[in-house]
Amino acid sequence: MRDSKLFDEAVEKFFRPIAQKLHLSLARIQEGIYDMPSRFFILRIRLDTGHARGLNVILRPASWPDIDENDPKTPQLGIVCFAQFYGEQIQQTLIKVYTDEDFLNQTKLLVEAVERFGVPYLLGQKDDFEAVREFIKKRGEPELQKIKEIQRIIEHNMPSVRQEWIIPEDEMPQ
């Protein structure tokens, strides 16, 4: 997996101190995935497996210990969602990662976001996770409508499009 060694080193260097300060474990779940669980929330640090380089930092309730990260109904949110909910734009975390230095810079920015927005959830000091989910859902609704319209156009103009690529209306994220 690309960047696996760099990712492991970055997690140890930047996320391990947070876990130690909070007296939480930091466990390597599998290659490219670490979890920092508390009684309240689980912080997942995941190497980006898409076309872009980088990593993702995700919070989910501890009541959902086993999840399918690809299921849009899974209650998990990226750390930047929490920053946006609290009125901050952390767009610099979405920097393009071309070099190892870029990777480390993105990691530092995400760690700062975890310290500001994730730690209160891990410690059980925040209980507005559902409000954050609702905020993000409403914020994404215009984009979801655009996607649905593109699907309709494709279905109308290209009836041979394979059905596996079309999400049924009743399974679209709410």
TADADA-V418974 format. One record per residue. N is the residue number from 1. RES is the residue in one letter. PHI is phi in whole degrees, -180 to 180 (* if undefined). PSI is psi in radians with two decimals (* if undefined). Layout:
n = (N | N)
res = (RES | RES)
phi = (PHI | PHI)
psi = (PSI | PSI)
//
This chain:
n = (1 | 2 | 3 | 4 | 5 | 6 | 7 | 8 | 9 | 10 | 11 | 12 | 13 | 14 | 15 | 16 | 17 | 18 | 19 | 20 | 21 | 22 | 23 | 24 | 25 | 26 | 27 | 28 | 29 | 30 | 31 | 32 | 33 | 34 | 35 | 36 | 37 | 38 | 39 | 40 | 41 | 42 | 43 | 44 | 45 | 46 | 47 | 48 | 49 | 50 | 51 | 52 | 53 | 54 | 55 | 56 | 57 | 58 | 59 | 60 | 61 | 62 | 63 | 64 | 65 | 66 | 67 | 68 | 69 | 70 | 71 | 72 | 73 | 74 | 75 | 76 | 77 | 78 | 79 | 80 | 81 | 82 | 83 | 84 | 85 | 86 | 87 | 88 | 89 | 90 | 91 | 92 | 93 | 94 | 95 | 96 | 97 | 98 | 99 | 100 | 101 | 102 | 103 | 104 | 105 | 106 | 107 | 108 | 109 | 110 | 111 | 112 | 113 | 114 | 115 | 116 | 117 | 118 | 119 | 120 | 121 | 122 | 123 | 124 | 125 | 126 | 127 | 128 | 129 | 130 | 131 | 132 | 133 | 134 | 135 | 136 | 137 | 138 | 139 | 140 | 141 | 142 | 143 | 144 | 145 | 146 | 147 | 148 | 149 | 150 | 151 | 152 | 153 | 154 | 155 | 156 | 157 | 158 | 159 | 160 | 161 | 162 | 163 | 164 | 165 | 166 | 167 | 168 | 169 | 170 | 171 | 172 | 173 | 174)
res = (M | R | D | S | K | L | F | D | E | A | V | E | K | F | F | R | P | I | A | Q | K | L | H | L | S | L | A | R | I | Q | E | G | I | Y | D | M | P | S | R | F | F | I | L | R | I | R | L | D | T | G | H | A | R | G | L | N | V | I | L | R | P | A | S | W | P | D | I | D | E | N | D | P | K | T | P | Q | L | G | I | V | C | F | A | Q | F | Y | G | E | Q | I | Q | Q | T | L | I | K | V | Y | T | D | E | D | F | L | N | Q | T | K | L | L | V | E | A | V | E | R | F | G | V | P | Y | L | L | G | Q | K | D | D | F | E | A | V | R | E | F | I | K | K | R | G | E | P | E | L | Q | K | I | K | E | I | Q | R | I | I | E | H | N | M | P | S | V | R | Q | E | W | I | I | P | E | D | E | M | P | Q)
phi = (* | -60 | 68 | -58 | -66 | -62 | -61 | -58 | -65 | -66 | -62 | -62 | -73 | -106 | -95 | -56 | -60 | -66 | -59 | -65 | -61 | -91 | 60 | -116 | -84 | -130 | -113 | -81 | -80 | -164 | -57 | 85 | -141 | -125 | -122 | -121 | -90 | -126 | -66 | -105 | -141 | -120 | -96 | -107 | -113 | -130 | -67 | -65 | -102 | -83 | -75 | -88 | -85 | 138 | -142 | -122 | -124 | -129 | -112 | -147 | -61 | -67 | -70 | -116 | -69 | -111 | -133 | -104 | -61 | -90 | -86 | -65 | -85 | -68 | -78 | -144 | -139 | -69 | -60 | -66 | -60 | -68 | -61 | -64 | -59 | -90 | 85 | -114 | -104 | -114 | -66 | -64 | -72 | -93 | -62 | -73 | -106 | -107 | -120 | -62 | -63 | -60 | -59 | -67 | -65 | -63 | -60 | -60 | -65 | -69 | -64 | -60 | -66 | -63 | -61 | -82 | -113 | -88 | -57 | -59 | -72 | -60 | -88 | 78 | -87 | -123 | -135 | -106 | -56 | -65 | -66 | -66 | -59 | -65 | -59 | -68 | -60 | -65 | -67 | -90 | -57 | -59 | -67 | -62 | -64 | -63 | -64 | -61 | -66 | -62 | -61 | -62 | -63 | -62 | -61 | -72 | -89 | -136 | -64 | -87 | -60 | -63 | -65 | -61 | -88 | -109 | -87 | -60 | -52 | -73 | -106 | -69 | -58 | -87)
psi = (2.26 | 2.43 | 0.20 | -0.82 | -0.78 | -0.73 | -0.85 | -0.76 | -0.72 | -0.72 | -0.82 | -0.76 | -0.70 | -0.57 | -0.54 | -0.76 | -0.60 | -0.81 | -0.76 | -0.76 | -0.62 | -0.03 | 0.77 | 2.73 | 2.75 | 1.87 | 2.37 | 1.99 | -0.78 | 3.10 | 2.17 | 0.11 | 2.22 | 2.58 | 2.47 | 1.61 | 2.54 | 3.14 | -0.38 | -0.78 | 2.83 | 2.19 | 2.12 | 2.29 | 2.07 | 2.32 | 2.31 | 2.18 | 0.06 | -2.73 | -0.48 | 2.68 | 2.68 | -2.88 | 2.87 | 2.51 | 2.11 | 2.45 | 2.48 | 2.69 | 2.52 | -0.31 | -0.16 | 1.22 | -0.62 | 2.12 | 2.80 | 1.83 | -0.34 | -0.09 | 2.02 | -0.25 | -0.13 | 2.30 | 1.52 | 2.53 | 2.47 | 2.64 | -0.52 | -0.51 | -0.68 | -0.71 | -0.76 | -0.71 | -0.67 | 0.29 | 0.28 | 2.48 | 2.10 | 0.98 | -0.46 | -0.32 | -0.28 | 0.38 | 2.65 | 2.32 | 1.86 | -0.58 | 2.94 | -0.64 | -0.74 | -0.74 | -0.82 | -0.64 | -0.72 | -0.72 | -0.79 | -0.74 | -0.70 | -0.63 | -0.73 | -0.71 | -0.68 | -0.78 | -0.68 | -0.72 | -0.48 | -0.67 | -0.76 | -0.57 | -0.77 | -0.58 | -0.03 | 0.33 | -0.22 | 2.44 | 0.51 | 0.50 | -0.77 | -0.61 | -0.67 | -0.77 | -0.76 | -0.72 | -0.82 | -0.68 | -0.84 | -0.65 | -0.56 | -0.12 | -0.78 | -0.69 | -0.67 | -0.69 | -0.67 | -0.72 | -0.78 | -0.70 | -0.72 | -0.72 | -0.75 | -0.74 | -0.79 | -0.81 | -0.67 | -0.77 | -0.34 | 1.29 | -0.23 | 0.06 | 2.34 | 2.34 | -0.42 | -0.41 | -0.06 | 2.18 | 2.16 | 2.57 | -0.73 | -0.16 | 0.03 | 2.54 | 2.41 | *)
//
